[in-house]
Structure formats: C-alpha cells, structure tokens
Amino acid sequence: MDQYAFVKDRLYCPGPTPVPQASAVASLQTNVYHRTDAFREKFLYCRKLLGEFFGSKEAPLILTSSGTGAMEAAMVNLTNPKDRVLVLNGGKFGERWAKLASAYQCETIAYEFPWGEAPKIERIKELLTSNPDIKAVFLQANETSTGVAYAIQEISAAIRASSKAFIIVDAISALIAHHLPMEELQIDCLLTGSQKGFGIPPGLAFIALSDRAWQNLSPRPKFYFDLKKERDGQAKGETAWTPATTLI
C-alpha cells in the first residue's frame, strides 16, 4: 500500500466529522507565513464568509483552539468574578459551562435537567424572574453528548422577555447543521468549532459577539483569549498569536 494514500475511515460518533478529500488536499499546499499580505488577504476573506453562517453584522473572530477555547473566551470576556450566571445543564457540555463558570469564580445557578431532554422554557423564566441579577445565560444549541437540539428561538425570546442577561450559545455541533442567525435571534455570543458542520479538521474556533456584548466586555485579566485584542488585529487580517494557517 502506498504510504501516502488517504485512508477513508468513517467515524460513527459525535466527534469530528469526516473531512472531504478536497479539504484534506487543500491543507497540503505550501504553508503561508501569517505575517504577509497574502495571508492577511485570505484571512479577511474567511472572516467575511463566516459572517454569512453566523447571521452577524460584524465578521466573527477566528481563534486557533478547540471549541472549548471559544467557550472559555466567552466566559473570560463577558463575566466578572462573583457575577451570577445561569447555566442550562442537560449533558456533558452543559456541565462544561458550569465548570468554566466555577473556574472563573462566577456564582452559578445550574438548571439541571435529565440527559436526553430539552430545557423547559417556563423553568428558565422562573429562574430569571427569581434572580433578576443574572448577568448571563450559558447554553448549547445542540447538546452534543445527547444529540438533543434546544429550541433556541423560543428560549432566546423567553430570556429577552424576562431579563437583560447576555445570551451565550455554544453552537459547536449545531452551526451550519442548524439555522442560527444570531442577530435575528438576539444572541449576544455565538461560538463554534471547525470540526463539525464546517467539515475541516479540529483546531479552529469561531466566535461572534453582539454590539452590546462588545460594549460591556469584562475588565478581568486575560491573555490568550483577549477578544478585544483579537478584534483590533483581525480587522486588519492580523492574529494576536500564530494561527493554524493550513486550516485557514
């Protein structure tokens, strides 16, 4: 067997989706140095195309990380220590939101419901009404560990009717597979990864913020996931750190 032949395995799991051969071959092209005009042009083009999938006025940011990196970026940029947050926890990745909130010293209200079920909108309203100081609501569009899609349009409308909290949605396994126009749905932060609906290998994460989220960034210390720094640089096609050029 040719040692360079492609092996076309099939993954029957919610993990990385199979990569089309055209995408795999594209990554074999000569690497482009990321501090050149050629790369900046490609990078800006990719950001522009991403906006169409997010339904966002501003082009999403491209991060070199797993999807969990984008989740952490959302947490560290949009919350402060002791902020009260609501986490919808119906699976492994709802649990991940709760762990991130704990790591960043938020006061977490966890709405836990059975794995394999979706959150009840009336319960969300009750929690928001009884806790009017909730700063942000963290949830999944699709809970990857169970395969349950949440009714994001209805949930978002219920949150907006009950609270001024940020709506922060992990769409890592949902975006492209599901229609999630963030501005239309009034989502404040929508994030995803490269390895699911986008059909390319793991290693990139994409995140977009609403205008009011950008205007209310947390002053807490941050370094790698400083979204303001990334926003300023990526407007010119520059990343703060070395990006995964072959994936881009």
Secondary structure in CASP SS format (residue, H / E / C, confidence):
PFRMAT SS
TARGET T0000
AUTHOR 0000-0000-0000
METHOD secondary structure of the structure
MODEL  1
M C 1.00
D C 1.00
Q C 1.00
Y C 1.00
A C 1.00
F C 1.00
V C 1.00
K C 1.00
D C 1.00
R C 1.00
L C 1.00
Y C 1.00
C C 1.00
P C 1.00
G C 1.00
P C 1.00
T C 1.00
P C 1.00
V C 1.00
P C 1.00
Q H 1.00
A H 1.00
S H 1.00
A H 1.00
V H 1.00
A H 1.00
S C 1.00
L C 1.00
Q C 1.00
T C 1.00
N C 1.00
V C 1.00
Y C 1.00
H C 1.00
R C 1.00
T C 1.00
D H 1.00
A H 1.00
F H 1.00
R H 1.00
E H 1.00
K H 1.00
F H 1.00
L H 1.00
Y H 1.00
C H 1.00
R H 1.00
K H 1.00
L H 1.00
L H 1.00
G H 1.00
E H 1.00
F H 1.00
F H 1.00
G C 1.00
S C 1.00
K C 1.00
E C 1.00
A C 1.00
P C 1.00
L E 1.00
I E 1.00
L E 1.00
T E 1.00
S C 1.00
S C 1.00
G H 1.00
T H 1.00
G H 1.00
A H 1.00
M H 1.00
E H 1.00
A H 1.00
A H 1.00
M H 1.00
V H 1.00
N H 1.00
L H 1.00
T C 1.00
N C 1.00
P C 1.00
K C 1.00
D C 1.00
R E 1.00
V E 1.00
L E 1.00
V E 1.00
L E 1.00
N E 1.00
G C 1.00
G C 1.00
K H 1.00
F H 1.00
G H 1.00
E H 1.00
R H 1.00
W H 1.00
A H 1.00
K H 1.00
L H 1.00
A H 1.00
S H 1.00
A H 1.00
Y C 1.00
Q C 1.00
C C 1.00
E E 1.00
T E 1.00
I E 1.00
A E 1.00
Y E 1.00
E E 1.00
F C 1.00
P C 1.00
W C 1.00
G C 1.00
E C 1.00
A C 1.00
P C 1.00
K C 1.00
I H 1.00
E H 1.00
R H 1.00
I H 1.00
K H 1.00
E H 1.00
L H 1.00
L H 1.00
T H 1.00
S H 1.00
N C 1.00
P C 1.00
D C 1.00
I E 1.00
K E 1.00
A E 1.00
V E 1.00
F E 1.00
L E 1.00
Q E 1.00
A C 1.00
N E 1.00
E E 1.00
T C 1.00
S C 1.00
T C 1.00
G C 1.00
V E 1.00
A E 1.00
Y C 1.00
A C 1.00
I H 1.00
Q H 1.00
E H 1.00
I H 1.00
S H 1.00
A H 1.00
A H 1.00
I H 1.00
R H 1.00
A H 1.00
S H 1.00
S C 1.00
K C 1.00
A C 1.00
F E 1.00
I E 1.00
I E 1.00
V E 1.00
D E 1.00
A C 1.00
I C 1.00
S C 1.00
A C 1.00
L E 1.00
I C 1.00
A C 1.00
H E 1.00
H C 1.00
L C 1.00
P C 1.00
M C 1.00
E C 1.00
E C 1.00
L C 1.00
Q C 1.00
I C 1.00
D C 1.00
C E 1.00
L E 1.00
L E 1.00
T E 1.00
G E 1.00
S C 1.00
Q C 1.00
K C 1.00
G C 1.00
F C 1.00
G C 1.00
I C 1.00
P C 1.00
P C 1.00
G C 1.00
L E 1.00
A E 1.00
F E 1.00
I E 1.00
A E 1.00
L E 1.00
S C 1.00
D H 1.00
R H 1.00
A H 1.00
W H 1.00
Q C 1.00
N C 1.00
L C 1.00
S C 1.00
P C 1.00
R C 1.00
P C 1.00
K C 1.00
F C 1.00
Y C 1.00
F C 1.00
D C 1.00
L H 1.00
K H 1.00
K H 1.00
E H 1.00
R H 1.00
D H 1.00
G H 1.00
Q H 1.00
A C 1.00
K C 1.00
G C 1.00
E C 1.00
T C 1.00
A C 1.00
W C 1.00
T C 1.00
P C 1.00
A C 1.00
T C 1.00
T C 1.00
L C 1.00
I C 1.00
END
